[in-house]
Amino acid sequence: MANFDLTNLAVKMICPNNTVQLDDTGLPSVLVYIPAFKNSDVLTGGDDSTHPAFIVNGVQIPGFYYSKYQNKVNSGVAYSLPAEDPTANITFDTAIARCTAKGAGWHLSTNAEWAAIALWCKKNGFLPYGNNNYGKDSRESNYRAIPTTKDGSGNTLHVATGTGPLSWSHDQTPSGIWDMNGNVAEWQGGIRLVWGELQILANNDAADPDNPQNATSTCWKAINASTGALVDPECSTTDATGTTSGNTVRLDYVSSKWKFVTSISSAADSSRNCNFGAVTADSTIGDAAKVLLRALALLPDSDAQEADYEGDVMYWNNGVAERCVYRGGSCGHGVSAGVFCVDGYPRSNSGANIGFRSAYIPEIG
């Protein structure tokens, strides 16, 4: 334990907001602490409410610890360590299990947590680069990271965690979170689309494993379009017909762009996309609902221009029973990858481009 304490002290001396946390297996993960802030701290159109990432089961927390690196699985447990080939080919439910196996307080990164970090990046004037072009960023020619996985043609797929330049860190310092742009796209808890209806777990309740995220969980809530309040969903994963119109927030595809609405005119079992900065909300979506969508990094800020999001792309399928979410993009996404990139796939999906990372909240459990 004394050696571990010295290691943790050394990490903190180099990166003051970093810590090395042991889990129930006795093995370490390197984490970055994200202190609580309000919506108005990161959003021009935000209110003075605490950002959803910092409220769990109705109680405000002082902050959360986020994996500095995309996670590697060892003996069925996830770890955040540098210079590793990140684990891929993992389903949504398996990613949750690998994180919760670490013990109390550990969980799969939630969309609320990812959004808090993404919004902080944009507010502070930079969006991180990363491995979105087979070993390098499409906007950088001289910087590369250490390759760990290649395809049959010799193209780099994954790079070793944290081995890119400082432009790949979320705050562009050694203290930051690495690889949130590309490398492997990352599953996020607490968010899904059901027949085009947006469904979430309240605030950051997805961080608590006692709030299940299986397909039929009653923890899933829709968003009242007028008030922004969370309500029981109007669409069900067990209803094969779906519902295209109601009082909750849904996604429609209008003129080749995603729009938040209450009535869907174009539902299709197809992955369609547009630039994140081009996503809009129609007049049926009230101000409170817009604030929540912005806080979850699903709608551009009120004063943002499309170019402010540097080509990050939102992909959705609004014509199927369920689509869970991963963010960040992967090694082949190019400029469409980034912290505001959103993609939706079945929870059973896995592939060489899909990974995850854990987070830790000591107040849980």
C-alpha positions in Angstrom: 0.0 0.0 0.0 2.9 2.3 0.7 4.2 1.8 -2.8 0.8 2.6 -4.2 0.5 5.8 -2.2 3.9 6.9 -3.5 2.8 6.1 -7.1 -0.4 8.1 -6.6 1.5 11.0 -5.1 3.9 11.0 -8.1 0.9 11.1 -10.5 -0.6 14.0 -8.7 2.6 15.9 -8.7 2.8 15.7 -12.5 -1.0 15.9 -13.1 -2.8 17.5 -10.1 -6.3 16.5 -11.2 -5.3 12.9 -11.9 -5.5 10.0 -9.4 -4.7 6.3 -9.4 -7.7 4.4 -8.0 -7.6 0.8 -6.9 -10.7 -1.3 -7.6 -12.0 -4.4 -5.8 -9.4 -6.6 -7.6 -6.6 -4.5 -6.2 -5.5 -3.3 -9.6 -5.1 0.4 -10.6 -6.8 2.7 -13.0 -5.7 6.3 -13.9 -8.6 8.7 -13.5 -9.2 12.4 -14.2 -11.4 14.3 -11.7 -14.1 16.5 -13.2 -15.6 18.9 -10.6 -19.2 19.9 -10.6 -20.5 22.9 -12.6 -23.7 24.5 -13.7 -25.3 24.4 -17.2 -24.6 28.2 -17.5 -20.9 27.5 -17.0 -20.7 25.7 -20.3 -23.7 26.8 -22.3 -24.6 30.2 -23.6 -28.3 29.2 -23.4 -27.9 27.3 -20.2 -29.7 27.9 -16.9 -28.1 28.0 -13.4 -29.1 24.4 -12.6 -26.4 21.9 -11.8 -25.3 20.0 -15.0 -27.1 16.6 -15.1 -23.7 14.7 -14.8 -23.4 15.9 -11.2 -26.8 14.6 -9.9 -27.2 11.0 -9.0 -30.5 9.6 -7.6 -31.6 13.2 -6.9 -28.5 14.1 -4.9 -25.8 16.5 -6.1 -22.2 15.1 -6.1 -19.0 17.2 -5.9 -17.7 15.6 -9.1 -16.9 12.4 -10.9 -13.7 10.5 -11.8 -13.3 9.7 -15.5 -11.0 7.2 -17.1 -8.0 9.0 -18.5 -7.7 6.3 -21.1 -10.0 4.1 -23.2 -10.3 0.9 -21.2 -8.5 -2.4 -21.5 -10.2 -5.6 -20.2 -8.1 -8.0 -18.1 -9.7 -11.1 -16.6 -13.2 -9.7 -17.2 -12.5 -6.3 -15.5 -11.9 -2.9 -17.2 -8.9 -0.8 -16.5 -7.7 2.7 -17.5 -4.0 2.4 -18.2 -1.6 4.1 -20.6 0.0 2.5 -23.7 -2.6 -0.3 -24.0 -4.5 -1.6 -27.0 -8.0 -0.6 -26.1 -10.5 -3.4 -25.8 -13.0 -3.5 -28.7 -15.5 -6.0 -30.1 -17.7 -5.5 -27.0 -21.5 -5.1 -26.7 -23.3 -2.5 -24.7 -24.3 -4.8 -21.9 -20.9 -6.5 -21.7 -19.2 -3.1 -21.4 -21.5 -2.3 -18.4 -20.6 -5.6 -16.8 -16.8 -5.1 -17.3 -17.1 -1.7 -15.5 -19.4 -2.7 -12.6 -17.1 -5.7 -12.0 -14.6 -3.2 -10.6 -16.8 -2.6 -7.5 -19.0 0.0 -5.9 -19.0 3.4 -7.6 -17.6 2.1 -10.9 -19.8 2.2 -14.0 -19.8 2.5 -17.8 -19.3 6.2 -18.8 -22.7 7.8 -19.2 -23.8 10.2 -21.9 -24.3 12.9 -19.2 -20.6 12.6 -18.2 -19.3 12.5 -21.7 -21.5 15.6 -22.5 -20.2 17.5 -19.5 -16.6 17.0 -20.7 -17.5 17.8 -24.4 -19.2 21.0 -23.4 -16.3 22.0 -21.2 -14.0 21.6 -24.1 -16.0 23.7 -26.4 -16.5 26.4 -23.8 -12.7 26.6 -23.3 -12.1 27.0 -27.0 -10.7 23.7 -28.2 -12.0 20.3 -29.3 -9.6 17.4 -29.0 -8.1 15.7 -32.0 -7.3 12.0 -32.1 -6.9 8.8 -34.2 -9.7 9.3 -36.7 -7.6 8.6 -39.9 -5.9 5.2 -39.4 -3.3 6.2 -36.9 -3.4 10.0 -37.0 -5.9 12.9 -37.1 -7.1 13.9 -40.5 -6.1 17.5 -39.8 -2.5 16.7 -38.6 0.2 15.4 -40.9 3.2 15.1 -38.6 1.7 13.7 -35.4 1.1 10.0 -34.9 0.6 7.6 -32.0 2.0 4.1 -31.4 0.0 1.6 -33.5 -1.4 -1.5 -31.7 -3.9 -3.1 -34.2 -3.8 -3.1 -38.0 -6.2 -4.4 -40.6 -5.4 -7.0 -43.3 -4.0 -4.2 -45.6 -1.6 -2.9 -43.0 -3.7 0.1 -42.1 -3.5 1.2 -38.5 -6.8 0.8 -36.6 -6.1 1.2 -32.9 -3.2 3.1 -31.3 -1.9 2.7 -27.8 -3.9 4.7 -25.3 -2.5 8.1 -24.4 0.4 7.9 -26.9 -0.8 10.7 -29.2 0.3 14.4 -29.0 -1.2 16.9 -26.5 -3.8 17.9 -29.1 -5.4 14.5 -28.4 -5.9 15.4 -24.7 -9.3 16.9 -23.8 -7.6 20.0 -22.2 -4.4 19.9 -24.3 -2.3 19.2 -21.3 -0.7 16.0 -19.9 -3.4 16.1 -17.2 -6.2 15.6 -19.7 -8.4 12.7 -20.9 -7.0 11.0 -24.0 -8.6 9.7 -27.2 -12.1 11.1 -27.0 -11.8 11.7 -30.7 -11.5 8.5 -32.7 -9.5 5.3 -32.0 -12.6 3.3 -30.9 -16.1 4.7 -30.5 -17.3 4.5 -26.9 -20.5 3.1 -25.6 -22.4 5.5 -23.3 -24.9 4.6 -20.6 -28.2 6.3 -19.9 -29.4 7.2 -23.4 -31.2 5.5 -26.3 -33.6 6.1 -29.2 -36.8 4.0 -29.4 -38.9 4.3 -32.6 -37.4 7.8 -32.8 -38.3 8.8 -29.3 -35.3 10.0 -27.2 -35.2 8.1 -23.9 -32.7 8.7 -21.0 -32.2 7.9 -17.4 -32.7 11.0 -15.1 -29.6 13.2 -14.7 -26.7 10.8 -14.1 -28.7 8.0 -12.6 -27.2 5.6 -15.2 -24.0 5.8 -13.0 -25.7 3.7 -10.3 -26.0 0.0 -11.3 -29.1 -0.2 -9.2 -30.8 1.7 -12.0 -30.9 -1.0 -14.7 -30.5 -0.1 -18.4 -31.9 -3.3 -19.9 -34.3 -2.9 -22.8 -37.5 -3.1 -20.7 -36.2 -1.2 -17.6 -38.7 1.2 -16.1 -35.8 3.6 -15.4 -36.0 4.8 -19.1 -37.8 8.1 -19.4 -38.9 10.3 -22.2 -38.7 14.1 -22.3 -41.9 16.2 -22.3 -41.4 18.5 -25.2 -43.2 21.5 -23.7 -41.7 21.5 -20.1 -38.5 19.4 -20.3 -39.8 17.2 -17.5 -39.1 13.5 -17.6 -42.1 11.3 -18.2 -43.0 7.8 -19.0 -42.1 6.9 -22.6 -44.8 6.9 -25.3 -42.8 4.4 -27.4 -41.9 0.8 -26.3 -39.3 -1.6 -27.5 -42.0 -4.3 -27.4 -44.4 -2.4 -29.7 -43.5 -3.3 -33.2 -45.5 -0.5 -34.8 -43.9 2.4 -32.9 -45.4 5.8 -32.3 -44.5 8.8 -34.5 -46.5 11.5 -32.8 -47.1 12.6 -29.2 -46.0 15.0 -26.5 -42.4 13.8 -26.1 -39.1 14.7 -27.8 -38.4 12.7 -30.9 -36.0 12.9 -33.9 -37.1 13.5 -37.4 -35.0 13.7 -40.6 -35.9 16.8 -42.5 -34.1 18.1 -45.6 -31.2 15.7 -44.8 -30.8 17.1 -41.3 -31.8 15.8 -37.9 -34.5 17.9 -36.1 -36.0 17.4 -32.6 -39.8 17.3 -32.9 -42.9 15.8 -31.4 -44.2 14.4 -34.7 -42.0 12.4 -37.1 -42.6 12.8 -40.8 -39.7 10.6 -42.0 -39.0 7.4 -40.0 -36.7 4.9 -41.7 -34.7 1.9 -40.6 -31.5 3.5 -41.9 -28.5 5.2 -40.4 -28.8 8.8 -41.6 -26.6 11.7 -40.6 -25.8 15.4 -40.7 -23.2 17.7 -39.1 -23.8 18.1 -35.4 -23.9 21.9 -35.8 -26.8 21.5 -38.3 -29.1 19.8 -35.8 -32.2 21.9 -34.9 -35.4 21.8 -32.8 -38.8 22.9 -34.1 -41.3 25.1 -32.4 -42.9 22.2 -30.5 -39.7 21.8 -28.4 -39.9 24.3 -25.4 -36.9 26.2 -23.9 -36.5 23.8 -20.9 -36.4 20.8 -23.2 -33.8 22.6 -25.4 -31.6 23.3 -22.3 -31.7 19.6 -21.4 -30.8 18.6 -25.0 -27.9 21.0 -25.0 -26.7 19.9 -21.6 -26.6 16.3 -23.0 -24.6 17.5 -26.0 -27.4 16.5 -28.4 -28.3 20.0 -29.7 -25.9 22.9 -30.6 -25.6 25.8 -28.2 -28.0 28.7 -28.7 -25.4 31.0 -30.3 -23.3 28.3 -32.0 -22.5 28.2 -35.7 -22.3 24.9 -37.6 -18.5 25.4 -38.1 -18.0 25.6 -34.3 -18.3 21.8 -34.1 -15.5 21.2 -36.6 -17.4 18.7 -38.7 -18.5 16.3 -35.9 -21.5 14.3 -37.2 -24.7 12.9 -35.7 -25.8 9.5 -37.0 -29.2 8.1 -36.0 -31.8 5.5 -37.0 -35.3 6.5 -36.0 -37.2 3.6 -37.5 -36.3 0.7 -35.2 -37.2 -0.4 -31.7 -34.0 0.5 -30.0 -30.7 2.1 -30.7 -28.1 2.6 -27.9 -25.4 5.2 -28.2 -21.7 5.5 -28.6 -19.8 8.7 -29.0 -16.4 10.0 -30.3 -16.2 8.1 -33.6 -13.5 5.6 -34.5 -10.3 5.4 -36.5 -12.0 5.7 -39.9 -14.4 8.6 -39.2 -12.1 11.4 -40.3 -13.3 14.9 -39.5 -16.8 13.6 -38.6 -15.3 12.1 -35.4 -15.0 14.1 -32.2 -16.5 14.8 -28.8 -19.8 15.9 -30.4 -20.1 12.9 -32.7 -23.1 10.7 -31.9 -23.9 7.2 -33.3 -26.6 4.7 -32.5 -26.6 0.9 -32.9 -28.2 -2.1 -31.4 -27.0 -2.9 -27.8 -25.9 -6.3 -29.2 -23.6 -4.7 -31.8 -19.8 -5.2 -31.5 -16.9 -4.6 -33.8 -13.2 -3.6 -34.0 -14.3 0.0 -33.9 -16.4 -0.1 -30.7 -14.9 0.2 -27.2 -15.7 1.9 -23.9 -14.3 3.5 -20.7 -15.3 3.4 -17.1 -16.0 6.2 -14.6 -16.0 6.3 -10.8 -18.2 8.1 -8.3 -17.2 7.2 -4.7 -20.6 8.4 -3.3 -22.3 5.5 -5.0 -22.5 2.2 -3.2 
